[in-house]
Amino acid sequence: MLKGNLEDMYFSASALKTYETCRLKFKRRYLDGLYWPSDWVQSPEDKNIFKEGQDFHTLAQRYYERGRIVDPTNLISLQIEKWLENLISFRPYNDNAKFYPEQEIRVNESGIKLMAKYDLLYLGQEGQGIIYDWKTYKKQPKLEYWENNLQTIVYRYLLVKGGGNYHQKGSWPLEDIILIYWNPRYPKDYQPLNYTQWQFERDEDRIKKLIKEIKNLEIDEFYPTDNNKACLYCEYRPLCHGEEALKVDVEEEDLNLDLDWDQIEEFDF
């Protein structure tokens, strides 16, 4: 069995999704530590889309940390400015609520280690905890996609299990938890995802089974997927097939949003 790395690892939604897509991809990324630059196979258009999304996440984080827009050098473009205006109109900062941007929560329960970093955790006066996740896709996925997504499963479950310190009662009633995927391209097109007891129990069962399954694998059981389409869009295609991937989508948790505060200046609309 693969002990050591797996025993120490905190599993994210992205890691679990990678495992379900391809065991070998999971091994190469999370156990072997093989990473490529985020834009190494992206077209110029995709690189620009990626950069805009990264810049938006950075500026959204700064807005909710300070209550005003701050602009690291050269991040504000007309596109980003419009997105920020949409964001402020959608969820304006105020002193009556609590905002926790880029908030990381970890849980270690009976060897099941789980982690997530929320784009924004919002605690309103009404007692609700709203998890916001910013998406900048050019096309808007259907609600069904998000309802069954591992990110949804992990994010809501983790707030229940590890976010008690953020709730005035020390624990989260399921009915107080909401997850919203919000895209500044489509500011009015979103659907809050509430949480129920049966969803919590379903999610817990799936998460624990997945992690236990991964931790019990032998080294030669991290076999490649037989899904050819998944292979076409995998960064490890050159290693597996000797061919370049058609395109590689970067996972949000791989984005480096840390900045030098000395380079940040206040920006006013």
N, C-alpha and C positions, 0 to 999 in steps of 0.2 A: 504493500500500500504506500501511497505518497503521503508521508507524514511531514512534519516540519512546516513547510510553506503553507500547506492547506490548513494545518492546525492553527496557524497564526493569522490566516487571511480573514479579513472582513469582507463579506460578499455584498456586492452592490447589485442593483437591478440590471445594470449593463453586463456584469459578469455572469449573472444567471441567464440572461438572454443569450449571451455568447455561447454558453455551454449548451443551451437547448438548440442553438443553430448548428454548432459543430464542436464536438468535444476536443478535436485536435486544435482548433482555433483557440479555444479556452486555454489549453495547455501552453501553447506558444506565447500567448499574450500574458497570462497571469502567473504561470509557473516558470516558463523559460525567460520571461521578461523581454521578449522581442517586440520592439516598437519601431515604427517608422515616423518620419516627420508627417504632420497632419495633412499637408498639402502635396505629398509626393506624387500622387497620380491624379490630381484634380486639374480640370481644365481651367483656363483663366476666368471663365464665368463662375464656375463652382468655387474657385478660390475667393472671388469677390463676395459671393453669397455667404461663404463661411466667415470671412472677415467681418462682414456687416453683422452677422449674428453674434460673433464674439464681442464686437464693440458694443452692441446693444446690451448684452448681458453685463458687461463691465460698467456701463453708465447707469443701468438700472440699479446695480448694486450700490454705486456711489450715491444715487438719489435717495435710496431708502436708509442709507447709513447717516446721511447728513440732513435730509429733508430739503435738499435743493440739488439742482443739477451741477455737477462738476465735470469738467472736460479735460481728460488727459490729452496731451498734445495731438492734434490732427485726428481725433476720433469722431468729431461732429461733422457729418455730411448732411446734405438736404434730406436724404432718405432717413438717416438716423434721427435727425431733428424732428421729422414728422412722426416717427415711431415713438419718440419720447413724449411728444405732445399727446399722442394717443394713450400712452401709458399713464401719464399724469391725470388725464381725464377719466381713465378707467379706474385706477386705484390711487387717488391722491394721498400724499403723506399728510398725516395730522398728528397732533400731540395727544389725542384721546385714545389712540390705539398703540399697540406695540408692533414694531417691524423688525424682523430678523432676516436680513438678506444673506444669501450664501451660508445658510445655517446647516451645520453638519450634526447629525445624530448617529450614535452608534449603540448597538445592543449586543451583549454577550450573555446568552442565557443557555445554560447546560451545553456549552460547546457550539451553539448556533450563533455565529457572529454575523451581524448584518449592519450595513451602514448606508447612509444617503446624505447628499447635500442638496438642500432645497434652495431654489432660486430666491424664494421669499416665503417666510413663515409669518403670517399675519394673525395677530391676536386681537380681536375686536372687543368692544365693551359688552357686547351681547354674549360673550363667552365662547364664541366659535373660534376654532383654529382653522384658518384657510391656508392651504399649501398652494402657492402659485408656481407654475413652471412655464417659463417663457419659451415659446417656439417661434421660429422665423421661417418655417417652410414656405416655399412659394405656392404649394398646394395644401389645402386644408384637409387633413384626414377626417374620416367620418367618426362619429361618436363611438360606434361599436369598436373601432380600433383602440381607442383609449380605455374603454371599459375592461378589455381583456388584456391590456398591456402589462408586462411585468413591472414597469415603472409605477403604474397605478397601484398594483398589488403591494409592492414593497413600500412605497411612500406612505400610504395610509396606515398600513400595518405597523410600520416603524414608529409613527407618531404615537400610536396607542401604547406600544411596548416601551419606548424609550423617551417619550416627550413629556413625562409627568411633571417635570420641573417647570414647564411652561404654562401649566394649568393651575389656577388658583386653588383647586381642590386636590391637587397632587396626582391626578390621573384623568385620562380623557374619556368622557362618555362618547360612545361611537357616533351618536347623533350630532355631536358638536364638530365633527371632522368633515372638511370639504376639500376636495382637490380640484383646481381649475387650471387647465392648459389654455394659455392665452397667447395669441399671435398678433403682434402689432400691425401686421398686414390686413388682418380681419378683426378689428377691435370689438365688433359687436357679435361676432360669431363664436360663441363659447357656451359650454354647458357645465354647470357645477356637478361634480361627481360626489354624491353623499356616501356615507358608509353605514352598513347594517351588520347585525350580529352574524348572520349566515355568511356574509362576504368575509368578515374577519376570520371566522372559523375555516372557511374555504382557503383563504390566503395563507393562514398559518400552516395548514396541512401541506399546501403546495410548496411553500418556502422550506419547511423543515425536511420534506422528502427530497427536494432537489439538493440541498446542502449535504444531507447525509449520503445521498447517492454519490455525489462528487467525491466526498472524503473517503469513501470506501472503494474507489476505483484503483486497480493496479495500473502501473505505468503504461502497459501496452493496451489498456482499455480506453485510452483517449484516442479513439479512432476518428477518421475524417467522415464528414457527412456525405451522403449519397445524393444530396440536393445540388444538382449542377448549377442552378441559378444562384444559389448562395455562394458557390465557388467563384462564379464570374465576378462577383462584387467583393471579394475578400482580399485584403492586403497581403495575405500569405499565399496567394495563388502562384507567384513565381517559385516558391519553395515546393509546393505540392505538384504543380503541373508544368513549371518552366515557362509560364506565360504571364504576361502582365494583366492585372485586373482591369476590368472595364471602368470601374469607378469605385471609390472607397468613401463611405460615409463616416464621418468622425463622430464618436460618441461625445455627448456633452460633458461627461465626467472627466474627459481627457483634456478639456480646455483649460489653459492656464490663464486665469483672470487676475493674477496678482500683478500689481503695478507699483512703481516707485512713487510714493506720495509726494516727493519733491518735484515731480513733473506734473502734478495736478493743479489746475487752476479753476476757480469758480467760473461757471458759464451761465449767463442769463439769457433767456429767450427775449 
